[in-house]
């Protein structure tokens, strides 16, 4: 899909988040000078083509009391990573799950899963559940504990001209 000027304006208008009003799509459409149904149809087309992966709420987990967070990292058998990654990614307490290439010999991990908890013990309990699911495919693991929250944003298009 090739983005036209209107698609680009829609992405620029939404990349910082939806406005906190009762009819956010109507507000954005009005701002852009297009009909609300045109906005939603274009968003649906961009999502269907893969230009936009998802539209979702991104809560601040710290404000929700989830202050003990860890990126769990796993060295699992390559021939099982797709199946195992899908299982781990479907867990309700995993917010991000993805495959990454190893950087041998220093970094043997190829499966990453972000978990959040209200205590370090809760994160470790969740990590143990993942370990059980990985079973015999697991060769090594670790957890990288968050010490502070960094600015989290998605892709940002620069405004033209």
N, C-alpha and C positions, 0 to 999 in steps of 0.2 A: 504494500500500500504506500502510495506517495502522499505525503501531507500537503494539503493546500493551505492557503493563508488562513482560512477560517479554522481548520483543524489545529494549526499552530497556535492561533489565538486562544482556542479552547484549552489546549495543554498549558499555555502560559497562565491563563486565568485560574486553572485548577491545581497547578503544581504545588502551590503553597497550602492547599486544603480547601475544602468547601466552606463557604461562609456559614456562620452559626446563626441561621435564620430558619423559620419554619418551612420555607420552600427554597432550598439552596440552588437547585437547578434553574428555577425560574429567575432567581436573582442574578445568576451568572449569565443566563441567556439575555436578560435585559441589559446587563453591563456590556455585552458584546453586540447588542442590536440584532439578535436573531430570535426565532421562536424557540420556546422550551423544547418542543418535540424535535426540532432540528438539532438542538444540542444533544439530546439523549440519543437520537438516531446516529449521530456522528460518533458519539462515545461508544455506542454498541458496535459500530463498524470498526473503530480503532481497536476495541477489545477483541473482536472476532479475528482481526488480522494479526494480532499480537503486538501491535504498536503500543497499546496500553495493556499491561498484564492484569491489573486489578484496580478496583476502587474500593478502599476499605478504611475503616477507622483504625487509627494508630494511637491507642491510649498510652499515656505515660505510666509505665509499670511502677516507677518509683512512687508516684502519687497514689497508686493503688495498693501500696504496702509491700510490693515485691522488690525488696531492696538487696536481696542476696541472689545475685545472678551469675550464671556461669556458662561459658561456651564449652560444652563437652566435646572432646575430640577423640576419635576412634580409629584404630587401624583394623580394618576389616578386609576380608578376602575380596579381591576385585571382582570375581565372578558372581558375587552375591550382593554387591553394593546397591544395585538398582532396587532389588527386592527389599533389602534391609532398610535402605533410605526411605522408601515409601512407608514402611511400617513405623519407623521412628518419626517421620514427618507427620504422621496421622495422630500421634499421641497428643492429647489435649493440652499438655503442659510444655510442648515443644513449639516455640514460635518461629524458628528458622531452622531449616535442615537442608544441607547441601553437600555435594561431593566437591572435593578440592584435590589437586594433584599433590602427591607427597613431595617433600624436599629432602631426599635421602642424602646422607645418613642421619642428619640432625632431626628431621621432622618426618616420622613415619605415618602420620595420620591422614586419612583420606575421607572421613565422614565427620561432619560437624553438625552439632545440634545445640541450639540455644535454649536453656531452661531458666525459668525464673522461680523464685521462692521468697518467702518472708523470712527465712533463716538459712544459714549455711547447711544445717541438718536437713532441711526440706530439699535443698538442691541435691545433696548427696543421696537422699532417698530416691529422688527422680532419676539420678544417674544410675543407681543400682537397678532400677526397673529397666532402663535402656540396656544395661549390661546383660540382664537376663534374656531380653529379646534377641540380642546379638548372638548369644550362645557361643557355639564352637567356631563361628566365623570371626570372633574377636581375638586379636593378637595383642593389642595394647590399648591403653586409654589414659586420658588425663582430663583435667578441667582447668580452664582459665577463668579465674574469678574476676568479676568486674569490680573495679575500685571507684569508678565514677562514671557518670553518664556523659557521653559526648553528643554533640549536635547530630541528630539523625534526620537525614532528608533523602528523598529520592532524587532521580535525575532532574536537573533544572535546565531548562532551555534559556539561553540569553535572549533578551528582547532585541529584536532587530531595529536598526535605524533609530 
